[in-house]
Amino acid sequence: MSITVPITVPITALGVIRATELVQTTRNALAERHDHTTRTVSVEVGQGAPTLSHNSNEDEPPRQPRVVDLQV
């Protein structure tokens, strides 16, 4: 059993449109739950890039999830 640890990436790595969409979606989800306190939330934004192996017959190792920490 392997443990997958997420990699925290800066929100600037997502681009302006994707970052704005992510912040608004997160704020809306919290507002729907009537949660109006300021908090830091980790949001998964996808998987990391696959690693290259010298032997194409090898199984590819699992990718690490990427997260962005948002203060909303």
N, CA, C and O atoms as CSV, one atom per row, in Angstrom:
chain,resi,resn,atom,element,x,y,z
A,1,MET,N,N,0.842,-1.173,0.000
A,1,MET,CA,C,0.000,0.000,0.000
A,1,MET,C,C,0.883,1.230,0.000
A,1,MET,O,O,1.765,1.355,0.849
A,2,SER,N,N,0.665,2.135,-0.929
A,2,SER,CA,C,1.463,3.350,-0.983
A,2,SER,C,C,0.605,4.538,-0.572
A,2,SER,O,O,-0.597,4.581,-0.835
A,3,ILE,N,N,1.236,5.482,0.067
A,3,ILE,CA,C,0.551,6.696,0.497
A,3,ILE,C,C,0.883,7.792,-0.499
A,3,ILE,O,O,2.054,8.049,-0.779
A,4,THR,N,N,-0.150,8.441,-1.035
A,4,THR,CA,C,0.041,9.508,-1.992
A,4,THR,C,C,-0.086,10.840,-1.267
A,4,THR,O,O,-1.135,11.158,-0.705
A,5,VAL,N,N,0.991,11.610,-1.286
A,5,VAL,CA,C,1.007,12.915,-0.643
A,5,VAL,C,C,0.806,13.977,-1.715
A,5,VAL,O,O,1.535,14.001,-2.706
A,6,PRO,N,N,-0.180,14.860,-1.529
A,6,PRO,CA,C,-0.414,15.890,-2.550
A,6,PRO,C,C,0.712,16.921,-2.598
A,6,PRO,O,O,1.375,17.183,-1.594
A,7,ILE,N,N,0.910,17.487,-3.754
A,7,ILE,CA,C,1.891,18.545,-3.961
A,7,ILE,C,C,1.137,19.868,-4.000
A,7,ILE,O,O,0.196,20.023,-4.778
A,8,THR,N,N,1.545,20.826,-3.163
A,8,THR,CA,C,0.912,22.137,-3.169
A,8,THR,C,C,1.558,22.995,-4.241
A,8,THR,O,O,2.778,23.157,-4.269
A,9,VAL,N,N,0.736,23.543,-5.122
A,9,VAL,CA,C,1.221,24.401,-6.203
A,9,VAL,C,C,0.671,25.809,-6.012
A,9,VAL,O,O,-0.392,25.971,-5.412
A,10,PRO,N,N,1.365,26.827,-6.507
A,10,PRO,CA,C,0.839,28.194,-6.386
A,10,PRO,C,C,-0.341,28.395,-7.329
A,10,PRO,O,O,-0.410,27.793,-8.400
A,11,ILE,N,N,-1.255,29.244,-6.913
A,11,ILE,CA,C,-2.441,29.500,-7.730
A,11,ILE,C,C,-2.067,30.161,-9.049
A,11,ILE,O,O,-2.807,30.047,-10.026
A,12,THR,N,N,-0.929,30.851,-9.093
A,12,THR,CA,C,-0.494,31.495,-10.334
A,12,THR,C,C,-0.136,30.476,-11.408
A,12,THR,O,O,-0.089,30.815,-12.590
A,13,ALA,N,N,0.118,29.233,-11.010
A,13,ALA,CA,C,0.440,28.193,-11.983
A,13,ALA,C,C,-0.783,27.760,-12.781
A,13,ALA,O,O,-0.648,27.083,-13.799
A,14,LEU,N,N,-1.977,28.143,-12.330
A,14,LEU,CA,C,-3.203,27.719,-13.003
A,14,LEU,C,C,-3.626,28.639,-14.134
A,14,LEU,O,O,-4.373,28.226,-15.022
A,15,GLY,N,N,-3.162,29.870,-14.112
A,15,GLY,CA,C,-3.612,30.851,-15.089
A,15,GLY,C,C,-4.742,31.675,-14.496
A,15,GLY,O,O,-5.414,31.235,-13.563
A,16,VAL,N,N,-4.948,32.858,-15.030
A,16,VAL,CA,C,-5.902,33.812,-14.461
A,16,VAL,C,C,-7.337,33.296,-14.496
A,16,VAL,O,O,-8.045,33.376,-13.492
A,17,ILE,N,N,-7.769,32.774,-15.624
A,17,ILE,CA,C,-9.164,32.348,-15.759
A,17,ILE,C,C,-9.449,31.142,-14.870
A,17,ILE,O,O,-10.451,31.124,-14.155
A,18,ARG,N,N,-8.586,30.143,-14.908
A,18,ARG,CA,C,-8.783,28.933,-14.086
A,18,ARG,C,C,-8.718,29.279,-12.603
A,18,ARG,O,O,-9.496,28.740,-11.816
A,19,ALA,N,N,-7.808,30.166,-12.203
A,19,ALA,CA,C,-7.675,30.553,-10.796
A,19,ALA,C,C,-8.936,31.279,-10.324
A,19,ALA,O,O,-9.439,31.003,-9.235
A,20,THR,N,N,-9.446,32.204,-11.137
A,20,THR,CA,C,-10.659,32.936,-10.784
A,20,THR,C,C,-11.847,31.990,-10.660
A,20,THR,O,O,-12.642,32.097,-9.727
A,21,GLU,N,N,-11.960,31.071,-11.601
A,21,GLU,CA,C,-13.037,30.087,-11.571
A,21,GLU,C,C,-12.956,29.222,-10.312
A,21,GLU,O,O,-13.980,28.934,-9.691
A,22,LEU,N,N,-11.760,28.814,-9.939
A,22,LEU,CA,C,-11.556,27.970,-8.771
A,22,LEU,C,C,-11.945,28.703,-7.484
A,22,LEU,O,O,-12.604,28.127,-6.619
A,23,VAL,N,N,-11.542,29.966,-7.355
A,23,VAL,CA,C,-11.874,30.755,-6.170
A,23,VAL,C,C,-13.386,30.951,-6.072
A,23,VAL,O,O,-13.964,30.768,-5.001
A,24,GLN,N,N,-14.030,31.321,-7.180
A,24,GLN,CA,C,-15.474,31.558,-7.169
A,24,GLN,C,C,-16.255,30.281,-6.867
A,24,GLN,O,O,-17.231,30.317,-6.117
A,25,THR,N,N,-15.845,29.175,-7.433
A,25,THR,CA,C,-16.516,27.897,-7.177
A,25,THR,C,C,-16.394,27.502,-5.714
A,25,THR,O,O,-17.356,27.024,-5.113
A,26,THR,N,N,-15.221,27.699,-5.145
A,26,THR,CA,C,-15.005,27.370,-3.735
A,26,THR,C,C,-15.831,28.271,-2.832
A,26,THR,O,O,-16.448,27.796,-1.879
A,27,ARG,N,N,-15.849,29.560,-3.121
A,27,ARG,CA,C,-16.668,30.490,-2.327
A,27,ARG,C,C,-18.148,30.140,-2.410
A,27,ARG,O,O,-18.853,30.168,-1.401
A,28,ASN,N,N,-18.618,29.811,-3.604
A,28,ASN,CA,C,-20.027,29.452,-3.779
A,28,ASN,C,C,-20.385,28.180,-3.020
A,28,ASN,O,O,-21.456,28.094,-2.421
A,29,ALA,N,N,-19.494,27.195,-3.044
A,29,ALA,CA,C,-19.749,25.941,-2.323
A,29,ALA,C,C,-19.853,26.189,-0.823
A,29,ALA,O,O,-20.708,25.606,-0.156
A,30,LEU,N,N,-18.996,27.045,-0.291
A,30,LEU,CA,C,-19.068,27.367,1.136
A,30,LEU,C,C,-20.312,28.181,1.456
A,30,LEU,O,O,-20.925,27.979,2.505
A,31,ALA,N,N,-20.694,29.093,0.577
A,31,ALA,CA,C,-21.891,29.908,0.801
A,31,ALA,C,C,-23.157,29.052,0.791
A,31,ALA,O,O,-24.090,29.313,1.551
A,32,GLU,N,N,-23.192,28.035,-0.066
A,32,GLU,CA,C,-24.351,27.135,-0.111
A,32,GLU,C,C,-24.518,26.375,1.196
A,32,GLU,O,O,-25.630,26.008,1.576
A,33,ARG,N,N,-23.400,26.142,1.882
A,33,ARG,CA,C,-23.453,25.467,3.193
A,33,ARG,C,C,-23.635,26.470,4.330
A,33,ARG,O,O,-23.601,26.101,5.504
A,34,HIS,N,N,-23.827,27.737,3.974
A,34,HIS,CA,C,-23.986,28.827,4.953
A,34,HIS,C,C,-22.767,28.932,5.856
A,34,HIS,O,O,-22.890,29.224,7.046
A,35,ASP,N,N,-21.609,28.696,5.296
A,35,ASP,CA,C,-20.340,28.797,6.018
A,35,ASP,C,C,-19.672,30.098,5.586
A,35,ASP,O,O,-19.091,30.171,4.504
A,36,HIS,N,N,-19.754,31.128,6.432
A,36,HIS,CA,C,-19.250,32.447,6.071
A,36,HIS,C,C,-17.968,32.821,6.808
A,36,HIS,O,O,-17.543,33.975,6.753
A,37,THR,N,N,-17.349,31.869,7.493
A,37,THR,CA,C,-16.098,32.163,8.187
A,37,THR,C,C,-14.931,32.089,7.212
A,37,THR,O,O,-14.949,31.305,6.264
A,38,THR,N,N,-13.921,32.910,7.454
A,38,THR,CA,C,-12.722,32.873,6.614
A,38,THR,C,C,-11.893,31.660,7.005
A,38,THR,O,O,-11.635,31.429,8.186
A,39,ARG,N,N,-11.489,30.906,6.032
A,39,ARG,CA,C,-10.700,29.696,6.293
A,39,ARG,C,C,-9.785,29.404,5.111
A,39,ARG,O,O,-9.973,29.932,4.015
A,40,THR,N,N,-8.801,28.561,5.351
A,40,THR,CA,C,-7.915,28.093,4.290
A,40,THR,C,C,-8.383,26.710,3.865
A,40,THR,O,O,-8.540,25.811,4.692
A,41,VAL,N,N,-8.604,26.552,2.568
A,41,VAL,CA,C,-9.129,25.313,2.013
A,41,VAL,C,C,-8.155,24.797,0.964
A,41,VAL,O,O,-7.672,25.566,0.133
A,42,SER,N,N,-7.866,23.511,0.997
A,42,SER,CA,C,-7.046,22.889,-0.045
A,42,SER,C,C,-7.969,22.307,-1.105
A,42,SER,O,O,-8.874,21.533,-0.795
A,43,VAL,N,N,-7.733,22.684,-2.360
A,43,VAL,CA,C,-8.577,22.244,-3.467
A,43,VAL,C,C,-7.701,21.488,-4.466
A,43,VAL,O,O,-6.664,21.992,-4.900
A,44,GLU,N,N,-8.125,20.281,-4.825
A,44,GLU,CA,C,-7.354,19.502,-5.793
A,44,GLU,C,C,-7.548,20.081,-7.186
A,44,GLU,O,O,-8.674,20.358,-7.600
A,45,VAL,N,N,-6.440,20.265,-7.909
A,45,VAL,CA,C,-6.501,20.862,-9.248
A,45,VAL,C,C,-6.011,19.911,-10.334
A,45,VAL,O,O,-5.843,20.329,-11.480
A,46,GLY,N,N,-5.780,18.657,-10.006
A,46,GLY,CA,C,-5.364,17.699,-11.025
A,46,GLY,C,C,-4.185,16.874,-10.579
A,46,GLY,O,O,-3.741,16.952,-9.433
A,47,GLN,N,N,-3.696,16.095,-11.488
A,47,GLN,CA,C,-2.563,15.210,-11.221
A,47,GLN,C,C,-1.288,15.808,-11.781
A,47,GLN,O,O,-1.333,16.583,-12.736
A,48,GLY,N,N,-0.163,15.460,-11.202
A,48,GLY,CA,C,1.126,15.915,-11.704
A,48,GLY,C,C,1.469,15.258,-13.023
A,48,GLY,O,O,0.795,14.326,-13.460
A,49,ALA,N,N,2.498,15.739,-13.639
A,49,ALA,CA,C,2.934,15.192,-14.925
A,49,ALA,C,C,3.481,13.783,-14.728
A,49,ALA,O,O,4.094,13.492,-13.700
A,50,PRO,N,N,3.266,12.919,-15.695
A,50,PRO,CA,C,3.805,11.565,-15.569
A,50,PRO,C,C,5.322,11.568,-15.645
A,50,PRO,O,O,5.928,12.436,-16.273
A,51,THR,N,N,5.914,10.593,-15.001
A,51,THR,CA,C,7.368,10.493,-15.049
A,51,THR,C,C,7.774,9.670,-16.260
A,51,THR,O,O,7.050,8.762,-16.669
A,52,LEU,N,N,8.909,9.978,-16.826
A,52,LEU,CA,C,9.408,9.242,-17.976
A,52,LEU,C,C,10.262,8.079,-17.495
A,52,LEU,O,O,11.095,8.243,-16.604
A,53,SER,N,N,10.064,6.935,-18.066
A,53,SER,CA,C,10.886,5.778,-17.705
A,53,SER,C,C,11.699,5.360,-18.927
A,53,SER,O,O,11.294,5.576,-20.069
A,54,HIS,N,N,12.826,4.770,-18.663
A,54,HIS,CA,C,13.701,4.325,-19.757
A,54,HIS,C,C,13.149,3.080,-20.443
A,54,HIS,O,O,13.427,2.837,-21.617
A,55,ASN,N,N,12.378,2.305,-19.720
A,55,ASN,CA,C,11.818,1.080,-20.271
A,55,ASN,C,C,10.316,1.250,-20.409
A,55,ASN,O,O,9.631,1.405,-19.398
A,56,SER,N,N,9.788,1.226,-21.600
A,56,SER,CA,C,8.369,1.464,-21.828
A,56,SER,C,C,7.489,0.331,-21.312
A,56,SER,O,O,6.273,0.500,-21.219
A,57,ASN,N,N,8.073,-0.829,-20.971
A,57,ASN,CA,C,7.292,-1.953,-20.465
A,57,ASN,C,C,7.007,-1.835,-18.970
A,57,ASN,O,O,6.175,-2.572,-18.442
A,58,GLU,N,N,7.682,-0.923,-18.287
A,58,GLU,CA,C,7.472,-0.771,-16.846
A,58,GLU,C,C,6.118,-0.129,-16.583
A,58,GLU,O,O,5.633,0.688,-17.366
A,59,ASP,N,N,5.522,-0.517,-15.463
A,59,ASP,CA,C,4.281,0.135,-15.053
A,59,ASP,C,C,4.600,1.547,-14.600
A,59,ASP,O,O,5.589,1.785,-13.906
A,60,GLU,N,N,3.746,2.480,-15.002
A,60,GLU,CA,C,3.951,3.872,-14.627
A,60,GLU,C,C,3.548,4.054,-13.160
A,60,GLU,O,O,2.479,3.595,-12.758
A,61,PRO,N,N,4.380,4.713,-12.361
A,61,PRO,CA,C,4.019,4.934,-10.961
A,61,PRO,C,C,2.831,5.885,-10.875
A,61,PRO,O,O,2.612,6.685,-11.785
A,62,PRO,N,N,2.065,5.807,-9.794
A,62,PRO,CA,C,0.908,6.708,-9.674
A,62,PRO,C,C,1.348,8.160,-9.607
A,62,PRO,O,O,2.405,8.480,-9.063
A,63,ARG,N,N,0.529,9.027,-10.163
A,63,ARG,CA,C,0.833,10.456,-10.153
A,63,ARG,C,C,0.381,11.055,-8.822
A,63,ARG,O,O,-0.574,10.583,-8.206
A,64,GLN,N,N,1.080,12.092,-8.395
A,64,GLN,CA,C,0.704,12.755,-7.166
A,64,GLN,C,C,-0.344,13.820,-7.454
A,64,GLN,O,O,-0.220,14.567,-8.424
A,65,PRO,N,N,-1.373,13.895,-6.620
A,65,PRO,CA,C,-2.377,14.948,-6.817
A,65,PRO,C,C,-1.783,16.318,-6.518
A,65,PRO,O,O,-0.928,16.454,-5.643
A,66,ARG,N,N,-2.238,17.327,-7.244
A,66,ARG,CA,C,-1.798,18.706,-7.022
A,66,ARG,C,C,-2.938,19.463,-6.354
A,66,ARG,O,O,-4.092,19.344,-6.763
A,67,VAL,N,N,-2.609,20.246,-5.318
A,67,VAL,CA,C,-3.614,21.030,-4.626
A,67,VAL,C,C,-3.182,22.480,-4.553
A,67,VAL,O,O,-1.993,22.795,-4.603
A,68,VAL,N,N,-4.173,23.363,-4.432
A,68,VAL,CA,C,-3.943,24.791,-4.223
A,68,VAL,C,C,-4.606,25.137,-2.896
A,68,VAL,O,O,-5.748,24.746,-2.650
A,69,ASP,N,N,-3.897,25.867,-2.042
A,69,ASP,CA,C,-4.473,26.337,-0.790
A,69,ASP,C,C,-5.097,27.703,-1.025
A,69,ASP,O,O,-4.416,28.636,-1.450
A,70,LEU,N,N,-6.390,27.821,-0.752
A,70,LEU,CA,C,-7.123,29.072,-0.951
A,70,LEU,C,C,-7.618,29.585,0.392
A,70,LEU,O,O,-8.086,28.814,1.230
A,71,GLN,N,N,-7.511,30.891,0.588
A,71,GLN,CA,C,-8.111,31.505,1.761
A,71,GLN,C,C,-9.396,32.170,1.299
A,71,GLN,O,O,-9.370,33.170,0.581
A,72,VAL,N,N,-10.513,31.605,1.717
A,72,VAL,CA,C,-11.819,32.108,1.292
A,72,VAL,C,C,-12.695,32.398,2.502
A,72,VAL,O,O,-13.837,32.831,2.348
